[in-house]
Amino acid sequence: MTLTQLQYAIAVAGASSMNEAARTLFISQPSLSAAIRDLEEEIGMELFRRTNRGISITTEGEEFIGYARQVVEQYALLESKYINKEVTRKKFSVSMQHYTFAVKAFVEMVKQFGMDEYEFAIHETRTYDVIANVKNHKSEIGILYLDAFNRQVLTKLFREYDLEFHELLACKIYVYMWKGHPLAERREVSMEELEEYPCLSFEQGDHNSFHFSEEVLSSYRYKRLIKASDRASLLNLMVGLNGYTLCSGIICEELNGSEYCAVKLRSDAIMTIGYLIRKNAPVSEVAMKYLEEISKYKNKALL
């Protein structure tokens, strides 16, 4: 297995056909196909499926490409620092459920690097994608929650994917709504009082099991339920329909504005928000700074 083969495999994974990948690599298509076949024979697994409509990556291939990217990126850093004597560009990627405070922590982390060269990425996405992005090396860290309902299922998945979950903060459950909502002035509300208003939930795509929901009490039988794919739509529905969602109660007015509030839900449920990393993987300097920023919200968690 060579570095060139890994680079070829990464290029194929990002293309729709061998011809397209060959063009980007400036080599012939037969040479590329032969190199990929040799790699697959050496490692004893099929990385790509070939059909008349093009190529697609296999499940095993996705995992392999994740490791390949890590090797190629580390080599590029070594070459940049020790061969080309260039200033090393800092790299970091995080995937998260839709938490405004996690985005705010990212903003504050980026500010610390001032004029340094860096390449950072933030993925606000579905629960399964948070997990898969860490597993496949797309993100160094994943931010998500566990509670009494989803803990067993997700923890089993973490073990299967060789991942570790570390607690950051624990919160009671709050109802997030706009300040014009009829219940916004209440100190506490029950699920029964919320029944006449639509519950808003983030859509989870193919992995729409209750255990992958971003909101606690996902198995509750809601009278009215609306699913949305992004935070902006969710906020608009709060205002337009007096909708609500369940959350940690940590509010970031700097990003979402001052039109929204959190009212305590009458419930004993607890949600534990934490970060996911690959097992035994070293945590980078940038990741440590990001986790420090998130940890500052521990005192703001409403218990």
Backbone as a ProteinNet text record, in pm:
[ID]
protein_1_A
[PRIMARY]
MTLTQLQYAIAVAGASSMNEAARTLFISQPSLSAAIRDLEEEIGMELFRRTNRGISITTEGEEFIGYARQVVEQYALLESKYINKEVTRKKFSVSMQHYTFAVKAFVEMVKQFGMDEYEFAIHETRTYDVIANVKNHKSEIGILYLDAFNRQVLTKLFREYDLEFHELLACKIYVYMWKGHPLAERREVSMEELEEYPCLSFEQGDHNSFHFSEEVLSSYRYKRLIKASDRASLLNLMVGLNGYTLCSGIICEELNGSEYCAVKLRSDAIMTIGYLIRKNAPVSEVAMKYLEEISKYKNKALL
[TERTIARY]
85.6	0	89	64.8	147	64.3	134	66.1	-7.6	51.8	-13	-143.5	-145.7	-269.6	-377.5	-338	-434.9	-489.7	-404.1	-447.5	-542.7	-512	-600.4	-737.7	-739.4	-866.3	-951.3	-887.4	-960.1	-1020.8	-945.3	-996.5	-1115.6	-1107.6	-1218.6	-1342.2	-1322.7	-1435.9	-1509.5	-1438.3	-1500.7	-1549.6	-1540.6	-1582.2	-1702.2	-1764.4	-1881.6	-1843.3	-1719.5	-1674	-1521.9	-1468.4	-1323.7	-1264.5	-1336.3	-1287.7	-1272.1	-1372.8	-1366.6	-1249	-1231.8	-1121.4	-986.7	-976.8	-851.8	-815.3	-916.1	-890.2	-836.2	-893.3	-846.6	-705	-666.9	-534.2	-431.6	-479.4	-392.9	-322.7	-397.8	-347	-453.7	-418.4	-515.4	-612.3	-731.7	-833.1	-790.6	-729.1	-683.9	-579.1	-488.7	-386.2	-449.5	-549.1	-617.8	-694	-767.9	-844.8	-753.5	-638.1	-543.4	-488.4	-458.4	-404.7	-507.6	-634.8	-740.2	-761.4	-758.5	-773.2	-659.2	-536.3	-420.9	-437.1	-486.5	-507.2	-612.8	-724.4	-832.2	-783.7	-702.7	-649.9	-555.9	-476.2	-379.6	-447.7	-553.3	-620.4	-733	-768.6	-867.7	-1010.3	-1043.5	-1182.1	-1214.3	-1342.5	-1388.8	-1418	-1349.9	-1371.3	-1482.1	-1495.5	-1592.3	-1672	-1799.3	-1882.9	-1884.5	-1861.5	-1864.3	-1994.1	-2066.4	-2188.9	-2185.5	-2284.4	-2293.8	-2318.5	-2369.1	-2400	-2286.1	-2177.8	-2064.4	-2013.3	-1957.7	-1901.2	-1966.3	-1969.8	-2017.9	-1930.3	-1914.5	-1827.1	-1901.4	-1833.7	-1894.1	-1887.1	-1955.9	-1950.7	-1808	-1741.8	-1602.4	-1513.8	-1547.6	-1470.8	-1479.1	-1596.5	-1613.3	-1520.3	-1512.7	-1425.1	-1278.3	-1242.6	-1104.9	-1064.7	-1153.4	-1123.9	-1105.6	-1180.3	-1163.4	-1021.7	-970.1	-832.7	-731.7	-762.8	-672.2	-656.3	-766.2	-759.5	-670.5	-683.5	-602.7	-454	-418.3	-277.9	-225.8	-304.5	-261.7	-249.5	-343.5	-336.9	-215.4	-186.1	-70.6	59.3	63.9	183.4	201.4	89.6	97.4	149	108.1	156.4	306.5	350.4	493.5	575.4	526.4	596.9	603.5	491.3	485.5	582.3	587.2	667.5	816.3	848	987.2	1058	984	1045.7	1037.6	915.9	898	919.1	934.6	958.1	848.8	725	613.5	553.4	482.4	407.1	289.4	277.7	172.2	35.6	-55	-191.9	-268.5	-331.1	-408.2	-538	-575.4	-697.4	-784.9	-915.6	-1009.9	-1148.8	-1221.8	-1360	-1444.7	-1563.6	-1656.7	-1793.6	-1862	-2000.5	-2087.6	-2208.3	-2292.6	-2440.3	-2518.3	-2661.9	-2686.7	-2810.7	-2840.3	-2841.2	-2719.9	-2704.5	-2641	-2714.3	-2661.3	-2537.3	-2536.3	-2421.4	-2295.8	-2313.1	-2197.9	-2142.1	-2231.4	-2186.8	-2115.2	-2172.6	-2111.3	-1972.5	-1955.9	-1825.5	-1725.6	-1773	-1687	-1641	-1733.5	-1700.6	-1592	-1609.2	-1512.8	-1377.2	-1380.6	-1255.7	-1179.6	-1250.5	-1185.9	-1120.5	-1185.3	-1131.7	-994.4	-968.7	-841.4	-723	-749.6	-640.4	-605.6	-679.1	-643.7	-597.9	-471.2	-416.5	-343.9	-351.9	-289	-354.2	-277.8	-336.5	-412.5	-535.4	-613.8	-717.4	-765.1	-875.2	-968.4	-1078.2	-1173	-1304.4	-1377.7	-1508.2	-1605.8	-1730.1	-1837	-1955.6	-2007	-2117.9	-2233.8	-2335.1	-2455.5	-2549.9	-2568.5	-2629.9	-2711.4	-2755.2	-2838.6	-2756.7	-2825.5	-2759.3	-2668.7	-2721.2	-2640	-2519	-2536.6	-2424.4	-2316.3	-2356.9	-2257.6	-2168.9	-2232.3	-2158.5	-2072.4	-2132.1	-2060.1	-1942.5	-1959.3	-1850.7	-1728	-1750.9	-1637.7	-1576.2	-1659.2	-1610.7	-1525.6	-1571.2	-1504	-1397.9	-1361.1	-1254	-1291.5	-1419.2	-1458.9	-1454.4	-1482.7	-1474.1	-1393.4	-1316.3	-1238.1	-1327.5	-1431.3	-1519	-1664.5	-1752	-1896.5	-1964.2	-2062.8	-2136.6	-2280.6	-2324.7	-2461.8	-2500.7	-2624.6	-2672	-2710.5	-2708.6	-2761.9	-2862.8	-2962	-3054.5	-3092.8	-3184.5	-3220.8	-3279.2	-3341.3	-3407.9	-3310.1	-3220.5	-3135.5	-2997.6	-2963.3	-2826.6	-2783.4	-2866.2	-2825.6	-2801.2	-2891.8	-2879	-2758.5	-2742.7	-2631.7	-2497.4	-2492.7	-2367.7	-2322.1	-2415.7	-2383	-2323.4	-2381.9	-2331.4	-2190.6	-2170	-2036.8	-1931.7	-1965.9	-1871.8	-1842.6	-1947.1	-1929.5	-1839.2	-1849.4	-1770.9	-1638.4	-1607.5	-1481.2	-1470.9	-1578.4	-1585	-1603	-1568.2	-1583.7	-1667.9	-1758.4	-1841.9	-1794.7	-1774.1	-1730.6	-1830.3	-1877.3	-1977.6	-1918.1	-1997.1	-1960.4	-2049.6	-2182.1	-2273.9	-2407	-2476.8	-2607	-2712.6	-2831	-2934.7	-3072.3	-3156	-3298.4	-3357.2	-3483.6	-3547.1	-3625.6	-3606.5	-3676.1	-3751.9	-3853.3	-3934.2	-3886.7	-3840.6	-3789.4	-3901	-3932.9	-4044.4	-4016.8	-4098.5	-4079.4	-4153.9	-4108.6	-4160.9	-4306	-4361.2	-4502.7	-4593.9	-4538.7	-4616.8	-4704.4	-4829.5	-4919.3	-4863.8	-4768	-4712.6	-4574.5	-4529.6	-4392.1	-4367.1	-4470.4	-4451.2	-4456	-4485.4	-4494.8	-4356.5	-4347.5	-4220	-4197.2	-4307.9	-4299.9	-4424.8	-4409.2	-4524.2	-4518.3	-4633.8	-4640.7	-4663.1	-4643.4	-4668	-4814.7	-4901	-5044.6	-5079.8	-5017.2	-5043.9	-4990.3	-4891.1	-4832.3	-4906.7	-5002.4	-5064.5	-5128.1	-5182.5	-5253.1	-5159	-5030.4	-4934.1	-4845.4	-4802.8	-4719.9	-4579.1	-4537.1	-4400.7	-4313.4	-4200.5	-4110	-3988.8	-3952.2	-3844	-3754.5	-3626.5	-3535	-3548.1	-3569	-3584.9	-3453.4	-3460.9	-3340.5	-3314.3	-3385.5	-3358.5	-3383.6	-3292.5	-3309.6	-3301.2	-3230.8	-3214.5	-3312.8	-3440.6	-3544.7	-3601.9	-3525.4	-3566.2	-3576.9	-3664.5	-3677.6	-3542	-3456	-3327.4	-3232.3	-3258.5	-3173.2	-3232.3	-3344.6	-3405.4	-3313.7	-3314.9	-3235.1	-3307.5	-3434.4	-3513.6	-3545.3	-3537.8	-3573.9	-3724.1	-3767.6	-3908.1	-3957.6	-3868.7	-3902.7	-4012.9	-4029.5	-4132.1	-4268.7	-4276.6	-4406.5	-4499.6	-4627.1	-4723	-4776.5	-4712.4	-4750.8	-4876.4	-4965.4	-5088.4	-5058.3	-4964.7	-4923.9	-4771.5	-4715.9	-4571.1	-4528.9	-4433.3	-4380.2	-4229.7	-4177.8	-4034.7	-3974.1	-3859	-3787.8	-3642.9	-3575.3	-3438.4	-3332.2	-3371	-3269.9	-3325.1	-3232.7	-3269.8	-3349.7	-3317.6	-3389.2	-3537.6	-3568.6	-3709	-3778.5	-3707.4	-3764.5	-3803	-3715.6	-3743.7	-3861.3	-3870.2	-3982.8	-4115.1	-4112.9	-4234.3	-4275.9	-4179.2	-4212.1	-4294.8	-4252.9	-4322.6	-4454	-4452.1	-4571.8	-4681.9	-4645.8	-4746.1	-4750.5	-4677.7	-4666.2	-4612.5	-4520.3	-4459.4	-4354.1	-4308.1	-4206	-4117.8	-4003.7	-3919.2	-3859.8	-3809	-3750.3	-3598.6	-3538.1	-3395.7	-3329.4	-3201.6	-3122.7	-3150.5	-3210.2	-3235.4	-3121.4	-3012.3	-2899.5	-2927	-2943.6	-2983.1	-2866.1	-2846.5	-2743.2	-2812.2	-2843	-2912.7	-2826.1	-2694.2	-2605.4	-2628.1	-2666.4	-2684.4	-2831.3	-2918.2	-3058.8	-3145	-3092.8	-3173.4	-3239.3	-3304.4	-3363.5	-3513.5	-3567.5	-3712.3	-3757.1	-3662.5	-3697.3	-3662.1	-3729.3	-3706.9	-3716.8	-3673.6	-3680.3	-3761.4	-3864.1	-3950.3	-3931.2	-3912.4	-3885.1	-4002.5	-3970.3	-4071	-4088.4	-4211.5	-4238.9	-4204.7	-4082.1	-4032.5	-3905.3	-3879.9	-3757.4	-3646.3	-3673.8	-3575.9	-3450.8	-3337.6	-3208.9	-3144.8	-3088.3	-3011.9	-2864.9	-2778.2	-2634.7	-2571.1	-2517.3	-2452	-2302.8	-2245.6	-2104.1	-2040.7	-1913.6	-1843.8	-1799	-1795.2	-1762.2	-1627.8	-1538	-1409.9	-1379.9	-1285.3	-1240.9	-1162.6	-1180.9	-1119.7	-967.7	-912.2	-767	-703	-783.8	-728.1	-678.2	-562.7	-515.3	-606	-626.5	-710.4	-618.3	-644.6	-558.1	-567.9	-471.6	-470.8	-597.2	-638.4	-757.7	-881.5	-891.5	-1006.1	-1012.6	-898.5	-895.6	-949.5	-911.1	-960.3	-1111.3	-1160.2	-1304.5	-1379.1	-1328.1	-1392.6	-1388.5	-1282	-1275.4	-1386.5	-1413.3	-1519.6	-1656.2	-1680.1	-1809	-1825	-1715.2	-1721.4	-1763.9	-1745.9	-1786.6	-1938.6	-2011.7	-2157.1	-2205.4	-2112.5	-2151.9	-2224.2	-2178.7	-2243.8	-2375.7	-2399.2	-2524.2	-2630.7	-2590.5	-2686.4	-2791.6	-2917.1	-3026.9	-3072.9	-3044.1	-3079.6	-3189.5
-119.2	0	123.9	213	333.1	458.5	568.3	696.2	734.8	705.9	738	662.4	535.9	458	518.4	562.2	625.4	753.2	833.4	956.7	925.6	819.6	779.1	738.4	658.4	611	727.7	826.6	945.3	1020.8	1033.8	1103.6	1030	896.7	817.6	832.4	832.7	845.6	978.1	1080.6	1211.5	1237.8	1137.2	1154	1065.6	1092.7	1013.3	899.5	901.5	797.2	789.3	676.6	661.5	764.7	792	890.3	1028	1067.4	1197.7	1203.3	1096.7	1093.3	1095.3	1021.8	1017.7	1155.7	1230	1364.9	1455.8	1446.3	1532.4	1496.3	1368.4	1322.1	1333.2	1367.3	1380.5	1248	1138.2	1007.3	942.1	833	765.1	683.2	663.9	587	441.7	373.9	235.7	227.7	325.9	324.7	340.7	429.5	451	325.7	265.4	144.1	32.2	18.6	-85.6	-60.9	65.3	98.4	68.6	100.2	73.4	-76.6	-152.8	-298.3	-360.4	-311.9	-362.9	-334.9	-215.7	-179.4	-268.9	-291.2	-375.2	-518.6	-569.4	-704.9	-714.9	-610	-610.7	-610.2	-530	-519.2	-620.3	-689.1	-795.9	-749.1	-634.8	-587.7	-498.3	-492.5	-407.7	-267.8	-169.3	-31.1	37.2	0.9	67	-36.3	-5.3	-87.4	-21.9	-100.5	-50.2	-93.1	1	-27.5	51.6	26.7	101.2	249.8	283.1	423.3	493.7	422.6	486.3	403	470	400.7	452.9	367.3	408.3	341.8	406.2	354.7	254.3	148.9	48.6	95.6	24.9	57.7	42.9	-66.1	-84.9	24.4	65.5	170.5	303.3	336.6	461.8	466.3	354.6	349.3	359.6	287.4	289.8	430.9	498.1	632.6	729.6	708.7	793.1	784.2	661	643.1	694.4	672.3	717.7	869	939.5	1086.1	1130.6	1062.7	1099.2	1081.6	970.8	945.2	1049.5	1077.8	1173.9	1314.1	1351.2	1484.2	1496	1389.8	1393.5	1400.5	1329.5	1336.5	1477.9	1539.1	1675.1	1772.6	1752.9	1838.5	1819.2	1694	1664.6	1726	1709.5	1763.3	1915.1	1975.5	2121.9	2175.9	2109.7	2162	2131.3	2006	1963.8	1963.2	1955.8	1957.5	2096.6	2151.7	2283.7	2398.4	2363.4	2463.8	2570.2	2528.6	2622.5	2629.5	2738.9	2750.5	2654.1	2567.1	2466.1	2529.3	2498.2	2548.1	2460.5	2520.3	2444.5	2395.6	2270.8	2212.5	2157.6	2172.9	2121.3	2114.7	2008.4	1994.1	1937.6	1992	1943.8	1925.2	1817.3	1792.5	1799.8	1850.7	1870.2	1862.6	1826.8	1846.9	1997.4	2038.3	2180.7	2254.7	2285	2358	2493.9	2600.2	2733.6	2759.5	2712	2739	2668.2	2554.7	2485.5	2564.2	2630.2	2718.2	2839.8	2896	3012.2	2976.8	2858.2	2814.3	2805.2	2762	2754.7	2894.8	2989.5	3128.6	3181.3	3158.7	3208.9	3139.5	3010.5	2938.1	2994.9	3020.9	3073.2	3208.1	3291.5	3424.2	3415.9	3307.8	3293.9	3275.6	3237.3	3209.7	3330.5	3439.9	3566.9	3558	3594.3	3598.6	3469.3	3365.6	3237.6	3178.6	3095.7	3023.7	2903.2	2883.7	2769.8	2729.6	2608.7	2555.4	2481.1	2545.1	2488	2455.8	2358.7	2322.2	2293.7	2333.6	2306.3	2246.9	2134.4	2065.1	2054.4	2134.1	2125.9	2031.3	1909.4	1806.1	1707.2	1600.3	1499.2	1412.6	1350	1273.4	1163.6	1081.8	973.1	1027.6	1138.6	1197	1250.1	1301	1342.5	1223.4	1110.2	989.4	939.8	932	880.8	970.6	1102.4	1194.8	1176.2	1144.6	1118.1	982.3	884.3	749.5	753.4	829.8	831.1	939.6	1002.2	1102.5	1233.4	1252.9	1380.4	1490.1	1453.3	1547.1	1485.3	1568.7	1520.9	1498	1581.9	1579.2	1585	1518.6	1528.3	1572.5	1661.9	1710.9	1660.5	1587.2	1534.7	1502.3	1460.7	1435.6	1289.8	1246.6	1117.9	1141.4	1053.7	1055.9	912.4	895	760.6	677.4	743.3	670.9	624.9	713.1	676.9	623	630.7	599.2	458.1	358.9	220.8	196	244.6	222.4	295.9	424.4	501.5	456.1	419.7	372.1	242.8	157	34.5	70.2	169.1	212.6	272.7	349.7	406.7	295.1	190.5	78.6	10.5	-10.2	-75.3	7	140	229.1	270.2	211.3	239.2	387.3	439.5	579.8	590.7	707	733.1	858.2	853	968.2	1024.3	1156.4	1222.7	1332.6	1330.3	1427.9	1568.2	1666.3	1807.6	1878.3	1858.8	1924	1849.4	1860.1	1796.2	1903.7	1884.3	1988.4	1927	2002.6	1972.6	2003.4	1969	1990.6	2121.6	2199.9	2328.1	2332.8	2417.3	2438	2567.3	2555.9	2672.2	2726.4	2854.6	2915.4	3063.8	3127.6	3272.1	3344.8	3466	3538	3580.4	3570.1	3600.9	3481.3	3366.2	3245.2	3263.5	3212.9	3227.5	3174.2	3079.8	3021.8	3078	3177.8	3227.7	3289.5	3339.5	3405.1	3308.7	3182.5	3083.3	3047	3011.4	2965.8	2818.7	2744.8	2601.6	2558.1	2465.4	2414.2	2262	2200.5	2054.6	2015.1	1888	1839	1851.3	1837.3	1850	1991.7	2091.7	2231.1	2265.3	2190	2214.4	2140.7	2058.3	1967.8	2037.7	2155.8	2225.7	2301.1	2300.7	2372.3	2271.3	2300.9	2204.9	2191.7	2068	2041.1	2039.8	2105.4	2116.2	2026.9	1951	1853.6	1856.4	1830.4	1824.6	1690	1694.8	1575.8	1498.5	1364.1	1281.5	1193.5	1215.2	1141.7	992.8	913.2	767.2	708.6	776.2	726.4	801.1	771.4	847.7	774.7	679.6	611.6	713.3	686.6	774.2	794.7	693.8	700.9	801.6	839.7	937	1077.9	1095	1227.3	1324.2	1450.9	1553.4	1609.3	1574.4	1626.4	1513.1	1543.4	1443.2	1417	1312.1	1270.1	1241.5	1185.1	1162.3	1058.1	967.3	864.2	910.3	1032.6	1087.1	1099	1070.5	1078.1	1221.2	1299	1439.2	1448.1	1535.9	1556.6	1626.4	1719.3	1793.8	1796	1750	1740.1	1787.7	1877.3	1927.3	1905.6	1848	1825.1	1926.7	1977.6	2074.2	2028.2	2078.5	2033.1	2132.4	2254.4	2352.8	2442.8	2507.4	2589.3	2712.6	2774.8	2895.1	2865.3	2752.5	2714.3	2688.9	2624.2	2594.7	2724.5	2823.7	2951.4	3022.4	3015.7	3078.6	3012.6	2880.9	2809.1	2841.1	2870.7	2911.9	3039.3	3132.4	3261	3248.8	3178.3	3171.6	3084.4	2978.6	2880.8	2861.9	2943.7	2921.7	2782.5	2739.1	2609.3	2615.5	2499	2491.5	2370.8	2368.2	2249.9	2231.8	2114.2	2084.7	2098	2156.7	2188.1	2187.1	2224.6	2229.2	2353.9	2453.7	2579.8	2679.3	2641.6	2733.3	2818.3	2946.3	3036.5	3126.8	3142.6	3233.6	3343.7	3452.7	3562.2	3625.4	3616.5	3676.8	3616.9	3489.4	3422.9	3409.9	3375.6	3354.2	3478.7	3582.7	3700.7	3693.8	3802.2	3812.2	3784.5	3730.1	3708.2	3575.1	3496.8	3362.2	3341.6	3244.8	3219.5	3069.8	3029.1	2889.9	2882.2	2798.5	2778.8	2634.9	2618.3	2485.5	2390.3	2268.4	2164.7	2089.3	2061.9	1985.7	1838.8	1803.5	1668.1	1643.8	1518.6	1482.5	1439.5	1443	1395.9	1485.1	1423.5	1493	1458.7	1558.6	1531.8	1563.2	1474	1490.1	1520.9	1640.9	1681.3	1655.5	1593	1560.9	1558.3	1517.9	1512.7	1370.1	1340.2	1208.9	1217.4	1124.3	1117.8	972.3	950.4	815	761.9	636.6	576.4	588.4	636	651.3	750	830.2	928.9	1050.3	1105	1226.6	1344.3	1432.2	1550.6	1667.3	1729.9	1836.3	1961.6	2050.3	2177.9	2258	2259.8	2335.9	2275.4	2142.9	2075.5	2104.6	2107.2	2136.5	2276.9	2371.9	2508.9	2514.6	2438.2	2434.3	2376.3	2266.4	2204.3	2296.7	2373.7	2472.2	2575.2	2618.7	2717.2	2658.8	2535.1	2471.3	2451.2	2416.5	2391.2	2515.1	2632	2755.8	2762	2682.7	2682.5	2591.7	2522.8	2432.2	2507.6	2627.6	2707.4	2767.1	2766.3	2820.2	2712.9	2585.6	2477.8	2490.4	2485.2	2509.5	2377.9	2363	2238.8	2263.8
0	0	0	-93.1	-104.5	-81.8	-54.8	-38.5	-166.1	-280.5	-408.5	-423.3	-384.9	-391.8	-302.4	-184.3	-94.2	-156.2	-217.1	-282.6	-397.6	-472.1	-581.6	-528.5	-421.4	-364.2	-315.2	-252.8	-205.4	-322.7	-431.3	-550.1	-610	-616.9	-671.3	-583.4	-451	-358.6	-377.6	-422.8	-441.1	-582.2	-669.6	-809.1	-841.1	-954.2	-995.8	-1088.6	-1138.2	-1229.6	-1226.6	-1275.7	-1284.9	-1380.8	-1490.1	-1587.1	-1523.1	-1443.6	-1378.2	-1280	-1200.7	-1104.5	-1176.4	-1288.1	-1363.9	-1416.8	-1463.1	-1514.6	-1405.4	-1284.9	-1175.4	-1131.9	-1152.4	-1111.3	-1224.2	-1345	-1462.6	-1496.1	-1485	-1527.3	-1614.7	-1680.5	-1766.2	-1682.4	-1736.9	-1664.7	-1641.7	-1740.7	-1716.5	-1605.2	-1599.6	-1494	-1356.2	-1347.1	-1219.2	-1178	-1272.5	-1241.4	-1194.5	-1259.5	-1221	-1081	-1047.9	-915.2	-806.3	-832.8	-734.3	-717.8	-829.3	-820.1	-739.4	-763	-687.6	-538.1	-505.3	-364.7	-301.3	-372.6	-319.8	-298.6	-391.5	-376.6	-256.1	-236.6	-126.2	9.9	24	154	169.5	59.6	67.3	84.9	29.1	35.1	-84.9	-117.4	-227.2	-173.2	-228	-184.4	-263.1	-391.7	-479.6	-558.5	-582.4	-670.6	-808.1	-910.6	-1047.8	-1114.6	-1172.2	-1247	-1377.3	-1462.1	-1588.5	-1564.7	-1446.4	-1415.7	-1343.4	-1319.7	-1253	-1136.7	-1037	-921.1	-793.1	-693.1	-560.5	-456.3	-344.4	-240	-153	-111.4	-23.7	122	210	352.6	405	364.6	405.5	346.7	223.8	157.6	230.2	283.8	356.7	478.2	550.1	667.5	624.7	517.9	469.3	425.4	351.7	302.2	419.1	527.7	646.4	700.6	710.4	757.8	654.5	526.8	421.2	424.1	443	449.2	564.2	677.6	794.3	764.5	698.5	664.9	567	462.1	360	419.3	504.7	566.8	658.5	734.9	824.1	744.5	632.4	547	491.8	450	396.6	502.6	628.1	735.9	758.6	757.6	774.7	661.6	539.4	423.3	429.8	469.1	476.1	580.6	697.3	807.5	793.2	750.5	756.3	620.4	511.4	379	317.7	315.2	253.9	351.4	481.3	585.9	589.8	562.7	564.7	704.2	731.2	855.9	849.4	949	947.3	967.7	877.4	889.6	987.1	1086.2	1184.9	1121.6	1152.2	1096.5	1209.1	1191.8	1291.7	1229.4	1262.7	1216	1329	1347.2	1449.4	1386.6	1424.7	1384.9	1509.5	1495.1	1613.5	1579.3	1680	1669.8	1671.3	1654.4	1637.2	1771	1821.5	1946.4	1917.8	1946.8	1922.7	2006.5	2131.2	2217.7	2165	2095.5	2037.3	1919	1844.7	1735.4	1793.3	1900.6	1965.9	2019.3	2075.3	2124.7	2009.9	1893.5	1774.7	1734.9	1737.3	1703.9	1796.9	1926.7	2024.2	2010.2	1974.7	1953.4	1834	1725.3	1604.2	1631.9	1711.9	1743	1809.2	1881.3	1952.2	1858.4	1733.5	1641.3	1553.9	1571	1510.4	1367.3	1343.8	1209	1170.8	1254.5	1220.2	1094.2	1024.8	911.6	965.6	919.1	964.8	861.6	879	797.1	891.4	930.6	1024.7	953.8	1008	951.3	1064	1042.9	1139.5	1063.9	1113.7	1048.7	1148.8	1130.8	1214.4	1141.5	1194.4	1112.6	1196.4	1132.2	1197.6	1293.1	1386.8	1491.6	1435.9	1343.8	1290.5	1216.1	1145.6	1071.2	1164.6	1281.3	1381.6	1417	1443.5	1481.8	1365.8	1245.4	1128.3	1090.9	1105.5	1069.6	1158.1	1285.9	1375.4	1340.5	1319.4	1283.5	1156.6	1056	926.4	913.6	1026.5	1030.5	959.3	928.4	869.6	975.2	1099.1	1211.1	1323.7	1390.9	1505.1	1625.1	1638.2	1755.8	1710.6	1785.2	1763.5	1891.9	1881.8	1999	1990.3	2092.3	2095.4	2239.2	2259.4	2395.7	2415.2	2539.5	2581.7	2692.4	2700.8	2814.1	2846.8	2939.1	2983.5	2870	2771.6	2663	2555	2511.2	2396.8	2435.4	2564.1	2606.5	2567.6	2592.2	2567	2418.5	2334	2189.5	2132.4	2168.1	2113	2168.1	2295.9	2354	2286.5	2251.7	2177.8	2041.6	1974.9	1844.5	1858.5	1965.3	1989.2	2001.2	2074.2	2092	1958.2	1879.1	1749	1657.9	1668.6	1583.2	1647.1	1763.7	1833.9	1871	1929.8	1969.8	2120.8	2175.5	2318.6	2338.5	2437.5	2472.3	2606.4	2611.9	2733.9	2770.2	2893.5	2938.1	2948.2	2903.9	2917.4	3019	3006.7	3099.6	3102.8	3215.4	3233	3254.3	3194.4	3198.8	3224.8	3290.6	3295.2	3157.4	3136.4	3006.4	3008.3	2902.5	2888.7	2757.2	2755.2	2635.2	2569.4	2446.5	2373.8	2285.6	2300.7	2226.7	2207.2	2123.8	2107.8	2219	2247.5	2364	2348.5	2227.4	2207.5	2227.4	2260.8	2283.9	2407.4	2405.1	2520.6	2652	2646.5	2769	2804.1	2730.9	2747.3	2884.3	2950.6	3079.8	3197.1	3168.3	3275.6	3327.2	3455	3512.2	3481.7	3461.4	3435.5	3360.6	3267	3193.1	3188.3	3164.8	3154.4	3008.6	2977.6	2842.6	2806.6	2905.9	2880.4	2837.1	2897.7	2861.5	2722.3	2677	2544.9	2433.2	2469.7	2373.8	2254.4	2274.3	2166	2072.4	2103.1	2019.5	1946.2	1823.4	1749.2	1807.1	1826.8	1868.4	1743	1748.9	1635.2	1659.1	1558.1	1573	1449.4	1468	1354.3	1283.4	1153.7	1071.9	1065.9	1075.4	1084.9	963.2	854.7	731.3	745	687.5	688	828.3	917.5	1054.9	1146	1126.5	1197.2	1317.6	1371.2	1493.9	1607.8	1703.3	1820.2	1889.5	1883.7	1953.5	1889.6	1764.9	1697	1699.9	1766.2	1775.2	1849.1	1806.9	1875.6	1997.2	2011	2121.6	2219.5	2347.8	2448.2	2442.2	2511.8	2513.1	2371.6	2287.4	2147.1	2127.8	2226.2	2212.7	2261.8	2312.6	2358.2	2238.5	2258.5	2147.7	2135.5	2050.2	2031.9	1945.5	1986.6	1910.2	1778.1	1781.8	1661.6	1656.1	1545.5	1531.6	1393	1388.4	1261.4	1261	1152.8	1139.8	1043.5	1077.4	993	978.7	875.5	849.8	893.7	932.1	972.8	1082.5	1153	1268.8	1228.8	1115.1	1072.2	1050.9	986.7	965.8	1098.3	1190.5	1322.2	1394	1389.9	1455.8	1390.1	1258.1	1187.7	1225.9	1242.8	1281	1423.7	1509.3	1646	1645	1561.6	1554.8	1479.8	1367	1283.7	1337.3	1412.4	1456.1	1607.6	1682.5	1827.1	1856.7	1771.1	1791.9	1902.7	1944.7	2049.7	2023.5	2086.8	2085.6	2224.4	2252	2382.6	2373.5	2476	2466.3	2603.8	2605.6	2728.6	2811.5	2750	2819.7	2808.6	2743.9	2724.8	2601.1	2620.5	2511.6	2472.7	2343.1	2291.5	2210.6	2277	2209	2101.1	2116	2017	1878.9	1871.9	1743.1	1703	1796.7	1763.4	1779.3	1846	1871.4	2008.2	2045.5	2179.8	2181.2	2071.1	2062.3	2121	2176.8	2220.8	2367.6	2430.3	2572.6	2600.5	2719.9	2762.6	2891.2	2891	3007.2	3056.2	3186.9	3240.7	3216.4	3173.2	3156.4	3287.2	3323.9	3445.1	3419.4	3446.1	3417.1	3496.7	3531.3	3602.4	3507.3	3377.2	3278.5	3278.5	3251	3242.1	3107.3	3041.4	2919.6	2946.2	2902.1	2920.6	2785.4	2771.9	2647.2	2660.7	2559.2	2564.8	2428.2	2425.3	2297.2	2267.7	2139.8	2088.4	2016.4	2044.8	1974.5	1940.6	1849.5	1820.9	1941.5	1971.8	2090.5	2085.9	2195.2	2212.5	2115.3	2046.3	1953	2031.3	1994.7	2062.1	2027	2122.1	2099.4	2062.5	1948.9	1899.5	1986.2	1968.3	2039.7	2011.2	1884.3	1846.9	1912.1	1908.7	1970.7	2120.2	2187.1	2330.2	2357.7	2274.3	2291.9	2269.9	2172.1	2147.1	2267.6	2321.9	2437.7	2559.3	2572.2	2681.2	2667.5	2544.8	2521.7	2554	2514.5	2545.1	2694.9	2762.2	2906.8	2984.9	2928	2994.2	3012.9	2933.4	2945.4	3057.5	3122.9	3230.7	3340.5	3370.6	3475.3	3430	3297	3244.5	3226	3241.9	3228.9	3338.3	3300.7	3394.2	3456.8	3587	3656.6	3760
[MASK]
+++++++++++++++++++++++++++++++++++++++++++++++++++++++++++++++++++++++++++++++++++++++++++++++++++++++++++++++++++++++++++++++++++++++++++++++++++++++++++++++++++++++++++++++++++++++++++++++++++++++++++++++++++++++++++++++++++++++++++++++++++++++++++++++++++++++++++++++++++++++++++++++++++++++++++++++

